[in-house]
Amino acid sequence: MRRDVEFTSGGETVRGWLYLPEGEGPHPVVVMAGGWCYVKELVQPHYAEHIVNAGMAALIFDYRHLGSSDGAPRQHIDPNRQIEDYKNAITFATKQPELDADRLAVWGISYSGGHVLVVGATDRRVRAIVSNIPVVDGWENMRRVHGTVGFRRLREAIESDRVRRFETGEHGTIAMSTTRVGEEVCTWPFPETYEAFNDLKANEAPAHEHWNTTESTELLLSYSVFPYLSRILDTPTLMVVADDDDLTLWDKEIEAFNAIATTDKELFVVPQTKHMTLYSERTALDIPAAHTAKWLSANLVAAGEPVPA
């Protein structure tokens, strides 16, 4: 069962889908959003399928400025606004009679894999966190994936755009990724990212646009989840990493996992897998999706069952 939903965030309309499992509610619910330039059609429905089959509801939404949601400029990716969108999605979920506000989890992947760590650290309504292949340190991520010369070019493009925005008030744009790495400045310099996302656009997610405002990339350079990790004290947390992920840097992800304060946490490593594999290959995606559904079932569904006398 899927229905269209919408709610307000920051004065703009955010749109999404609510998936409900079979049976009477109120159901545990997982609030889900995507990563960089994501629209809800990309991969979240595949992960949601496992969650719903395990007896939980899934609320998937597009951030402001992206996909079916309102907001200008288009393709503007502000992590603070996206985190606020998550929290407003949580509020929306808690007001739905068929959903259980006391059994609510947040799920994120890539950029939103970092967001859910911040949301879980700062919103007491969150009872479980699932962070997939997260971005955890934007500066270090960009510096490493672009290399010294490429990072110089990226920073020059960002600095030039800041001057133009000051002079004209208009946002410049930059490619999300490119096959002409070293020739075209982009945010994520990986040909496989370009190929995978454009294949998904052609087959599953026509609303995807493979570019973003340049300011989005500037904001990424100030992004870090590390100040928040010590605040996750008693919220169960699952982190999924791919052992060949050199895009969001699985060594930094494990560093972040180790900094999460709670002992009620699990690191799930998907073997022989790259970052983009968990979008483009359904058989690979199903591995963490099935594990996540099982883990959430234990931490959300079971949490609502009466304690035996």
Buried (B, 14 or more C-beta within 10 A) or exposed (E): EEEEBEBEBEEBEBBBBBBBBEEEBBBBBBBBBBBBBBBBBBBBBBBBBBBBEBBBBBBBBBBBBBBBBBBEEBBBBBBEBBBBBBBBBBBBBBEBEBBBBEBBBBBBBBBBBBBBBBBBBEBEBBBBBBBBBBBBBBEBBBBBBBEEEBBEBBBEBBEEBBEEBEEEEEBBBBBBBBBEBEEEBBBBBBEBBBBBBBEBBEEBBEBBBBBBBBBBBBBBBEBBBBEBBEBBEEBBBBBBBBEBBEBBBBEBBBBBBEBBBBEBBBBBBBEEBBBBBBBBBEEBBBBBBBBBBEBBBEBBBEBEEEEEE
